[in-house]
Amino acid sequence: MLLKLHGRHLRALSAATSRDPFLARVCKNPDLPAAARSRELLLHDGAGPLVDAFRGHLVRTPCDPGDRADVYLIGPEFDYVGAGDVVRVDPARGSLSVLYRRASAYNSMLVTERCDNYCVMCSQPPKDRDDAWLVDELFAVIPLMARDTPEIGITGGEPGLLGPRLVELVDRFRLFLPHTALHVLSNGRAFADEAFARDLAAVRHPDLMLGIPLYSDLPEHHDYVVQARGAYDQTVRGILHLKRHCVRVELRYVIHRDTIAGLPAFARFVARNLLFVDHVALMGLELMGFARANLDALWVDPLDYQAELASAAATLDRARIPVSIYNHQLCVLPPALHRFARASISDWKNRYFEDCEDCRVKHACGGFFASSELRRSRGIAPLRGDSAPLASTTGGP
């Protein structure tokens, strides 16, 4: 497959700077010679003279003198790179990183690894370091994204720690991708400052939602799960401020040993006090980061909390609050809950196991996190009946 890179960033490349990293958008180039097309993957960068090889990962080759771009050859490990993708090329290291995938519905952008929570099950443990470059790079990536991208996820760390930069980022998405839904995962604490919530709302992004975790109706329980004293009060205030200024809010509840007993009471609390939220996601555990480190303390087989999950879903549904079940397989859910199940796992970390091969509803099931190899339900087994297809969502992890 032949591809050409467009939209170079950082600086115009020349012979003197041809080893500097740059960003580019990939597009097909069917006009190159057939002999070149027999290679695995070719990328143009607009750089200078030939550089022979970089550790076997990325090779620059000559191109037509009439073309201002050189050709990059990369190996089969990058066969998922396609037209419209946005990549970072580092010629000095001979590496290529894919930052945005045009054909994927699961583009999630990490904007910081800093966080003011320290959740016991966090799949991406926070790091206290200056990573402002992540936002700087995303500002450059946004103009290269396809205008018909359905949804983009913003994640961390805690995006709220960006302060005004988060507002600027949302505004940039509004300007360049006005038809793209934007889903921001935040712990909500920064929006306890109502001015921050008001500034975010003032952007008037046409399709913005914040996904905010709330783990209990009891402050001390939520604060324990997120390992931050006073977090519950700030989170609830943040939710109230965002909704006061008409920003859509999704509540997220990750199910594990420390949260399962309180799930029915949480649902009743939401139905009585937070009836105005736009969506509630009841989420299975991803066994990465702290969840992996605390696996024995946190893991609960979904078969053992079906009653709590069914009670919570029914309470929210009766209150007419949209509710979804993420990260669960159909075979471990009672049939009555199948209508709430969503295919929520990002495609790059989604998989199925051998047990699924003979399942007649595999096409309708959201599958597993790749990390589920560590632990999965004893109830995993092929289903022999029919099931309505799951609604797909890009709001999952």
Order of alpha helices (4+ residues) and beta strands (2+ residues): beta-beta-alpha-beta-beta-beta-beta-beta-beta-alpha-beta-alpha-beta-alpha-beta-alpha-alpha-beta-alpha-beta-alpha-alpha-alpha-beta-beta-beta-beta-beta
